[in-house]
C-alpha cells in the first residue's frame, strides 16, 4: 500500500508531502496506481522547485518521494499543493485498497 502523508500548518496550508511504499496493484512496470501517485508527486515537486524556484527539501528514491517547503513559502505554493492533495484524495477514493492519505500537522 502507498502511504501519502500530507504536511500541513495549523491554518491548513500545506508545506509538503511524503509518498512511501508500493501499491501492489500490479507487477512493477504495469502498476497504474504506483505510476499515477509517483508521477503526480514528481510533477508537484518539480513545479515547486524548478518552475516556481521555491527552496525546498526533496528526496526521491525507490518507493519514497518527499517535498518539504518552508512555512513562509506555503502561501506561494498553495494552489499547486492543494491540487496535489485533491489528486491524491481522488486516487484514494478510486483505489482504497492500494493508497491511504493521511494529514500531519507540522
Secondary structure by P-SEA (a helix, b strand, c coil): cbbbbbbbcccccccccccccccccccccccaaaaaaaaaaaaaaaaaccccbbbbbbbbcccbbbbbbcccccccaaaaaaaaaaaaaaaaaaccccbbbbbbcc
